[in-house]
Amino acid sequence: MLSTVSEPSLATATQLAAFRFMLRARLLDDKFAALYRAGKIHGGVFIGRGQEALSASIGVSLKKTDVFAPLIRDAAGRLAFGETILDAVRTYLGSTLGPMRGRDGNVHRGRPQQGYLPMISHLGAMISVVNGVLFARRMKGISGTVGVACLGEGATSTGAFHESLNQAAVEKLPLVLVVANNQYAYSTPTSRQFACENLADRAIGYGIGAHTVDATDLSACLETVGGAMAKARNGEGPQLVVATLLRLCGHGEHDDANYIDPALKKSPLGRDCLKFAEEFLLQNKMTDAAQLAVWRSEALREIEDAVSQAQREPLPDPFTENWSAISSEHLNETHIE
């Protein structure tokens, strides 16, 4: 069947690329959830259902020379920034050929030399890490890059958030802080987390730029996140992006999320960003059903191939493992370059 879609403009091409990363992330998360339920994954599985539009908009707006500190629900952004499906699968399944060599859990993965930072679980901790990288680049005379740190609204109540953001503001670092306000810090609702009307209101206290966005809308996310990055890249200092959405799943696959208010699920916040983006693309003739089916089929095939390959690869042996740091002795190994 021939596609009826014409050659896309640059803006349309960006939107299509972001949607494909959203789709790939959703399908990959679904596979991880299935493997977890089958007892094939040890440790937690944390999926980004409902957060893919925000995450993908970050990844496609970054340049390869930038710095990215994603969190547990940022599969779409990770893929858009260059992570391969095989890297993600290898880490979840503990393959020694993965970027972390089968160590350090399944979500703390990255390639630091490429600006893709392995996350620290502690809330707000990655902001100071990104600040440090940006400081180092400044000292080396490297300009024109930005650093993005992702966090949930719960992390904005921690000391690490306040200290790091204050530091970035005073030093005018090109930091973009993206807060996914998904209404719950695990099971704690926002009403028990902060008293301000909008988290973006906090930006004025630090003297930084603030942006808000409906994170169920891919077009809005691309515009807002891209605009914030442009300001930071052009020397306007740190930018705070507060994105509103609803986590459409539990905190992890171990959590049934029965604490989520049913009214929120029926509200605009409960809109599935992936379905909304797909409907938008179809209504505006940016793609068609045939192409969507091809993208889904290609992603599913790549995921299944990656799982099959990773399941045949060796797991770490604690009795023979060389526990040297990844950045030292193993620096030149092909699977971590």
C-alpha positions in Angstrom: 0.0 0.0 0.0 1.4 3.4 -1.1 1.6 6.1 1.5 -0.5 9.3 0.8 1.8 11.4 2.9 3.9 14.1 1.2 7.5 14.9 2.1 7.5 16.4 5.6 8.7 19.9 6.6 11.4 20.2 9.2 8.9 20.8 12.0 6.8 17.9 10.8 9.9 15.7 10.5 10.8 16.6 14.1 7.3 15.7 15.3 7.3 12.4 13.5 10.7 11.5 14.9 9.6 12.3 18.4 6.4 10.2 17.9 8.5 7.2 16.8 10.6 7.5 19.9 7.5 7.6 22.0 6.1 4.5 20.3 9.4 2.6 20.6 9.6 3.6 24.3 6.0 2.4 25.0 6.6 -0.9 23.3 9.9 -1.4 25.0 8.4 -0.6 28.4 5.6 -3.1 27.7 8.2 -5.8 26.9 10.1 -5.1 30.2 6.8 -5.3 32.1 6.1 -8.6 30.5 9.6 -9.9 31.3 9.2 -8.8 34.9 5.9 -10.6 35.3 7.5 -13.7 33.8 10.3 -13.6 36.4 13.0 -12.8 33.8 14.0 -9.4 35.3 15.5 -9.0 38.8 14.9 -5.7 40.5 12.3 -3.2 39.6 10.7 -2.2 36.3 9.7 1.4 36.1 7.8 2.5 32.9 7.1 5.9 31.5 3.5 5.4 30.4 2.0 8.9 30.0 5.4 10.6 30.1 6.6 9.7 26.6 5.8 13.1 24.9 7.7 15.1 27.5 10.7 12.7 27.4 10.9 12.4 23.6 10.7 16.2 23.3 13.8 16.5 25.5 15.8 13.9 23.5 15.0 15.3 20.0 15.8 18.8 21.2 19.2 18.0 22.5 22.4 17.9 20.4 24.8 15.1 20.6 27.3 17.4 22.3 24.9 18.2 25.1 24.5 16.6 28.5 21.4 14.5 29.5 20.5 13.2 32.9 17.3 11.1 32.4 15.3 9.4 35.1 13.5 6.1 35.4 10.5 7.1 33.1 12.6 8.6 30.3 12.9 5.7 27.9 11.7 7.9 25.0 14.3 10.6 25.8 17.1 8.0 26.2 16.3 6.5 22.8 16.1 9.9 21.2 19.5 10.9 22.6 21.1 7.9 21.2 20.6 4.9 23.5 20.0 1.7 21.6 17.2 -0.7 22.4 19.9 -3.4 22.8 21.7 -1.3 25.4 18.5 -0.9 27.4 17.7 -4.6 27.2 21.2 -5.7 28.1 21.1 -3.6 31.2 17.7 -4.9 32.3 18.7 -8.5 31.7 22.2 -8.1 33.3 24.4 -8.8 30.3 28.0 -8.1 30.8 28.1 -6.6 27.3 25.8 -3.8 28.3 27.1 -0.2 29.0 27.2 -0.9 32.8 28.7 -4.5 32.3 25.8 -6.0 34.2 26.3 -3.9 37.3 24.3 -1.3 39.3 20.7 -2.3 38.7 18.8 -1.9 35.5 17.9 1.8 35.3 21.3 3.3 36.3 22.7 3.1 32.9 24.5 5.6 30.6 27.6 6.5 28.7 29.2 9.4 30.5 31.8 10.2 27.9 29.0 10.8 25.5 27.1 13.1 27.8 24.6 10.5 28.7 24.7 10.3 32.5 23.8 7.2 34.5 21.2 8.3 37.0 21.5 8.4 40.8 18.3 7.3 42.4 18.3 9.9 45.2 15.8 12.6 44.5 17.3 15.7 42.9 20.8 14.3 43.0 21.4 14.5 39.2 21.1 18.3 39.1 24.4 18.8 40.8 26.0 16.2 38.6 24.9 18.1 35.5 26.1 21.3 37.0 29.5 19.7 37.5 29.8 18.6 33.9 28.8 22.1 32.7 31.4 23.7 35.0 34.0 21.4 33.6 33.1 22.3 30.1 33.2 26.0 30.9 36.8 25.5 32.4 37.8 23.8 29.2 36.4 26.6 27.1 33.6 24.5 25.6 30.5 26.6 24.8 27.2 26.3 23.0 26.1 23.2 24.9 23.3 22.7 27.5 22.7 20.2 30.2 19.2 18.8 31.0 18.4 17.3 34.3 15.0 15.5 34.7 13.1 15.0 37.9 9.7 14.5 39.4 7.8 17.1 41.4 8.6 15.2 44.6 12.3 16.0 44.1 11.6 19.7 44.2 11.1 19.4 48.0 14.6 18.2 48.6 17.7 20.1 49.7 19.6 18.8 46.7 17.1 20.5 44.4 17.4 23.9 46.1 21.2 23.9 46.5 21.9 22.8 43.0 19.4 25.2 41.4 20.7 28.1 43.4 24.3 27.2 42.3 23.2 27.0 38.6 21.4 30.3 38.9 24.3 32.2 40.5 26.8 30.8 38.0 24.4 31.2 35.1 24.9 27.7 33.9 23.2 26.5 30.7 21.0 24.2 32.7 17.5 23.1 31.8 15.6 21.5 34.6 12.6 19.5 33.5 10.1 18.7 36.2 7.5 16.1 35.4 4.7 16.9 37.8 2.8 13.6 37.5 0.7 14.4 40.6 2.2 11.8 42.9 5.6 11.3 44.5 5.2 7.6 44.6 1.9 7.6 46.5 2.0 11.1 48.0 -0.3 13.6 46.2 0.9 17.1 45.4 -1.3 18.6 48.0 1.0 17.0 50.6 4.2 18.0 48.8 4.0 21.7 48.3 1.7 24.7 49.0 2.5 26.9 46.0 0.0 27.1 43.2 2.5 26.1 40.5 6.0 24.9 40.9 7.1 27.3 38.1 6.4 30.1 40.6 9.6 29.0 42.5 11.7 30.1 39.5 11.5 33.8 40.5 13.2 33.1 43.8 16.2 31.9 42.0 16.1 34.5 39.2 15.8 32.0 36.4 13.4 31.5 33.5 10.2 29.5 34.0 8.0 27.6 31.5 4.9 25.5 31.9 3.5 22.9 29.5 0.7 20.4 29.2 2.8 17.2 28.9 0.0 15.2 27.3 0.5 17.3 24.1 3.6 16.4 22.0 3.4 19.6 20.0 3.3 21.8 23.1 6.2 19.8 24.6 8.4 20.2 21.6 7.8 24.0 21.5 8.2 24.6 25.2 11.2 22.3 25.9 12.9 23.4 22.6 12.4 27.0 23.5 13.8 26.6 27.0 16.9 24.9 25.6 17.4 27.7 23.1 17.3 30.3 25.9 19.9 28.3 28.0 22.1 27.7 25.0 22.0 31.4 24.1 23.4 32.5 27.5 20.1 33.3 29.3 20.9 31.1 32.3 19.1 28.2 33.8 15.5 27.4 32.7 12.9 25.6 34.7 10.2 23.6 32.8 7.3 22.4 34.7 5.2 19.8 32.8 1.9 18.6 34.1 0.7 15.1 33.4 -0.6 12.0 35.2 1.5 8.8 35.6 -0.7 6.2 33.8 0.8 3.3 35.8 2.2 2.4 39.2 5.4 3.8 40.5 6.8 0.5 39.3 5.4 -2.8 38.1 5.3 -3.9 41.7 2.8 -1.1 42.5 -0.9 -1.3 41.5 -1.4 2.5 42.0 -4.7 2.1 43.7 -4.1 5.4 45.5 -4.5 7.5 42.3 -7.7 9.5 42.4 -10.1 8.1 39.7 -11.2 11.7 39.0 -7.7 12.5 37.8 -7.7 9.6 35.4 -10.9 11.0 33.8 -9.5 14.6 33.7 -7.4 16.1 30.9 -4.3 15.1 32.9 -5.2 11.5 32.3 -5.1 11.8 28.5 -2.7 9.2 26.9 0.0 11.3 25.2 0.8 8.6 22.7 -2.8 8.1 21.5 -3.3 11.9 21.4 -0.1 12.3 19.3 -1.1 9.5 16.9 -4.6 11.1 16.4 -3.0 14.5 15.8 -0.6 13.1 13.1 -3.4 11.3 11.4 -5.8 14.2 11.5 -3.2 16.5 10.1 -2.1 14.0 7.4 1.5 13.9 8.7 1.3 10.1 8.4 -1.2 7.4 7.7 -2.3 4.1 9.2 -0.1 2.0 7.0 3.1 3.9 8.0 2.1 3.6 11.7 1.7 -0.1 11.3 5.2 -0.3 9.7 6.8 1.7 12.6 5.1 -0.6 15.2 6.2 -3.7 13.4 9.8 -2.6 13.0 10.0 -1.6 16.7 8.6 -4.9 17.9 11.0 -6.8 15.7 14.0 -4.9 17.0 12.9 -5.3 20.6 12.4 -9.1 20.2 15.7 -9.4 18.5 17.4 -7.5 21.3 15.9 -9.6 24.0 16.8 -12.8 22.2 20.4 -11.6 21.8 20.8 -10.4 25.4 19.4 -13.6 26.8 22.2 -15.5 25.2 24.9 -13.3 26.5 26.9 -13.9 29.7 25.9 -12.6 33.2 28.6 -11.2 35.5 30.3 -13.7 37.8 31.1 -12.1 41.1 34.0 -14.5 41.7 35.8 -13.6 38.5 34.6 -10.1 37.8 37.3 -7.4 37.6 35.6 -4.7 39.8 37.7 -1.8 38.4 35.8 1.4 37.6 34.1 1.6 34.2 36.0 4.8 33.3 39.5 3.4 34.0 40.7 0.0 33.0 37.8 -0.8 30.7 37.8 2.6 29.0 38.7 1.4 25.6 36.5 -1.7 25.4 34.2 -1.4 22.4 31.0 -2.1 24.4 31.5 1.0 26.6 33.0 3.5 24.3 
